[in-house]
Amino acid sequence: MPVELFARLADVASRVATGFYGLTVFLASVAVGIVVGMLLRRMVRRTLILGQVPKGAVDVVSRLVYYTVVVVAGLVGLGLAGVDVTGFAFAGSLFAAALGFAAQTVASNFFSGLFLFIDKPLEKGDLVRLEELGVTGRVADVTLFSTRIETLDGLELRIPNERVFQSSITNYSHVAAVRIGYRVGISYRSSIPEAVEAVRRVLHSHPLVLREPEPAVYVEELGDSAVVLRVLFWVPSSHWIKVGRELLAAIKEELDRSGVEIPYPQRVVWLRFEGASAGDDVAGVEAGGVEAALRGAPGGAGGAAAEVGG
């Protein structure tokens, strides 16, 4: 009897010692995880703050890092204490997979937002164009999950950060000046020097057109219906939309005052009538002269050429 009692007491003592050891190992692992998690959280916070990431994003990311380290340390502690964590690992894998599929878009927007904060291709107040999305406007706000842009017609668009991050971004606010270019067609009957001088007068008279680099006006193409002038000039990036709209109309008015014609597209139409021979005379007339050419064809025979304005 005393032997059996002693054996039972020894067994109980052994179990208590084993349990105490396991508890000690578990608590020690959690304590180490807490310390490491705090250190990592501090490092992450400092890195994100130096990157000028908003406070809300810093708090979310640092807490996520901290709790992930603590949970992993707890699982490791359970394994060292002799507890089978296979079931926990399997259940955690299933939960993580389900959560990943359910929140795939949210996670993609979240990490895209972090990269936008770190890389800073656009910031609040910037005038930008998202090439693939065809959106131009001023950035109203950049959050963890979306970017709000106020378009040029006064609408506010909320665009998921994933689409913003994947788009080509043209930021007009990150440069001091922007070049604007026009293609202006003038008639072949008009004087090229007079047209160039008229355009230069408009550019030089506008206070927001930069003198350096100097505006350029030159013949770019001899087109089918017009001599095409290329007009290039630089303006401050904060005024490029306003100036670009103003000067195009001003150039048209100045060309009209200078007697420079901006022609309509023109085509030459040849008409041949039934019974006409190859040697018959052909009459050529100006735009709108098809009817006159028809009247000038005796008996409906012969041919006519009309230069028709479109």
Steps between C-alpha positions, in 0.01 A plus 500: 500500500766757587683401181192558283431831673858607448478405133183702455647798676810474286284484186300805608818685584643409161191626321499818702868553423441431131204737493694766687790458260269525199327806646835660573623432146176632352506818710868552423433463128210745515713744700778478242241545224361809673845653535596421139158619380540831682845551352378419150195720545722787605727448199207481260342813647825694472554387141146589393508835680826588326325409175226750594233231501175624664455422869203271440701279266795497741279380788336224295824360359691516830221324690473234231874430531483490880207258527638275228828460690318433830272235345792325331696505827201351683471215252873432528467501879217246489710276278798521740267426792400172342160603366414371154447815292434317175127560536557868572728531200253325269205706625708816473598413144137447402398824669783692336414357158132585539582847627748550217245414232229709667720804553723472194380828351513677835854376565610598148363853546657520847851409386464714188413790730811433707718502189337826388579655838860380485571575132293823491418519125210724600400698808204703618463812287697369199365539148536157338392289207444124529576386146335156495190628681469814289456717811644850543447706814629615835565248779249564780622227737705179514391239756606142570243351265409764242599828336254783450552725197305814417470510122518814287121511472454502879418134560669299776609149405586231754750263335629182671870527577576182305385665175687821581821310579480302175433808287758727337491826698585836346549751781492858377565641848842337534648719224538878484384545140307308234533528121184555297484428127252598226473411133357797307411471131515803269404536136760454226401850382592654838843636585694268730714780656186704579333198660809417707529862613131509598536188713817637663321823591237303688758290685718797597204704622379236748653549849509126584687385189863448600768694313754225569481249338396727215172419320544333163283541188601321180362316197452138593318361197374585153163335528234420239299813571719717722848597606524363854680717757636346819463726807695407815527698822549448876274608786505449880363156581235646730344700212543276196132411456378860524773641274463220247131576457546876481781513247344271241205739462731804512714361215189448285383859559844646428530302175160636393609858576821448301309372197646149528251241379442174684363282218245223494612162367474503118466228237505507120204315344516393132172438316483327162173495306355233277620536145810704592821422313856515630566819302205698634575816694474478879396803701654569845307701755545614860324359809126486452535511119371154410168641382677762291718231346192300413343805337820561307503152350321528157223249452599316812816375329854553607638517854535731800742533790385660823711593801255434780546635854408263784 
